[in-house]
Amino acid sequence: MQKRRLKTLLIVFETQEESDKFTQLYEEYRFPVMNILTSIVHDHWIAEELTQDTFLKLSHHMHKVGGVKEKETKYYIITIAKHLAFDYLNKKKQENTSSYDAMGEDSIFSEENVLAFCIQTEEYEILLALIEKMKDIYKIPLQLRYINGLSAKQIAKLLDLPVETVKKRLSRAKTSLQELLAQAKAGGNFT
């Protein structure tokens, strides 16, 4: 099914060179995009659809894409994917009439729901600002995990740290973030 969709997208290109470049981009970034989207929307099937939408949108903006392996290219594709995911979550939120006040404070600030809650309630910018206030030893692993979508093992390799150290720092960072979110909510800076 993946190949059939890819072939459908290739029709939009006028030259074989454009088609080949798109195929390389798709093969290179399909799984990383899928992983990031799954971590945002928490639904494999929705993430798969959003991955296809990401590459469909990319196909209309190929003139903005550099080399396949360039960092800027990766960030551009991931940015498209994240925007689509946030649009999806915003639409889903609008369809859901319950607000975060209807959820209990315990469920809002549970370790699993802190990041998902912020993203789903359009508080992503506040979340990023709060993360920026954290110490680097907690901020960097947290950004790599939840913004860049890296695993603890990948973070450990990148930062040249043991995996257990990264896991501890992520846990402490989540706890710190929960406290910062509670302070922001209490101070009226949450909306």
N, C-alpha and C positions, 0 to 999 in steps of 0.2 A: 504494500500500500504506500509506503514511503517513496519508493521509486516511481510509482505512477503519478503521485502528486508532484514530485520533482520534475518529471518530464512535462507535465502540464505547465509548470512555471517556466520551463525553458523556451516555450513557444514565444514568449514576449520579447526575446532577444533577436536582434537583427543579424548578428554575426556569430560565427562559431566561437570566436575568441571571448565574446561576452558570455556565451552559454557555458564555455569551459570554466571561466572565472567564477561564475555563479555556482557551478557544480562543486568546485574546489571549496568555496566559502561554505556551502551547505554541508559538505562532508567534514570540514574542519570544525565548524561551530554548532552543528546540530545538537550534539549531546551536551556540551557546556550550556547552551541556551536552555535546553530541556531541563537540566538540573537546576538552574537558577529559577526558572519559571515554576518548577515543582516546589521549590522551597518557598516561593512567594504565595502561590495559590493553594498549595497543599492538596492538589488533585491531579493525578497523573494524566487523565484524559483531557482535562482542560488545558494542562500544560502542553500536551501534544498539539492540540488545536492552536494554542497561542504560538507555539514554535513554528507551525506552518504559516500562521499570519505574519510572524516576524519576517520570515523569508519572502513572503509575498510582498510585504511592504519594502523590504530591502531591494527586491527586483525592480521597483519603481525608482529607486535612488542609487543605482549602481554608479552613477557619475560621481557620487560623493565618497566612494570606497576606493582606498588605496590598495596596496598589496595584500594578499591573503593572510600572510603571517604578521603583518604590522600591528602594533599595539592599538593604534588609533582605529583600525578596522574592527578589532575585537571589541573595543569599548563602544564603537558606534552600533554594532549589532546588539550588544548587550543592552545598550540604552534603548533601542527600539523595543526589545523584548520586555524590559522593565516597564516602559510606558504602556505597552499593551496590557501587561499584567495589572498595573495600577488602574487603568481604565476599566478593565474587567471587574476588579474588586470594587471600584466606585459604583459601577452599574449594579453589581450584586448588593452593595450596601443600600442603594436607593430603593431596590426592590424589597429589602428587608426593613420593615417598619420599626423594629426594635432598636433602641439606642444603647449606648454603653452604660447609661444609668440603670437600665433594666437588668443588666448583667450584674452580678454581685461584685463588690470591690475585690473579693478574694479571687474570683475567676478572672478579673481584668489583670490583676497583678501576679497571676500564677506564672511560673517560669516559662511554660510553653507558650503562653498567650501574649506576653509583653510585646514582642516584635510584630506578630500577626495583628494584634489589636491596633497598634499604631498605624500600620500600613492600611488596614481596612477602614480606619476612621479618619483618613486623610491627615494623620498626624506625623507623617513621614519626615517632614522638615523639622518638626520639634524633636523627633527622635534623633535625627542627624546632629542637631545643635546640642542635645544632651550628651551624645556620644563624644562630641568634640571637647566637652568639659572634662572628660575622664583622663586619667593618667595614661601615658603612651603604652605602658605594659599591658593595660586592659583594652585601651581604645583600638590599637592596631589589630590584635587578634579578633576583636568583635567586628570591626569593619571588614576584615578579610573573610570572616565566616558568613556574616549576614548581608553584607552589601555586595561583596565579590563572589559569594557562593562557594568558597573553598572549604574543604573538609579539614578536620583537626590535623589529620596526617599531612595534608598539603601545607597547612599553615606552619606546622612544626618544621617541615623541610625548608620552607621559605625563610623562616626566622632562625633556623639552626638551633632549635630547641627540642627537648624530648616531647613526645606526644602528650604524656601525662601532664607536663607543665602547661602546655597549651590548653588542655581540658580544664585544668584548675583555673587558669586565667580567664577562660571563657565563662566559667561558673561564677567567679568573683565579679566579672564584668556585668553579667546579667543581674546579680544581686545589687550591684552599684547602680545599674540602670533603673532597676525597680525603685530604688530609693530616690533617685533623681526624678523619675516620673511622678512619684507620690508627692515630692516637694513641689514640682511644677503644678500638679493638680491642686494642691492645697493653696498655693500662691496665686491661683487664678490664671496661670500662664499656660494652661493646658488646651485652650480652644483656639 
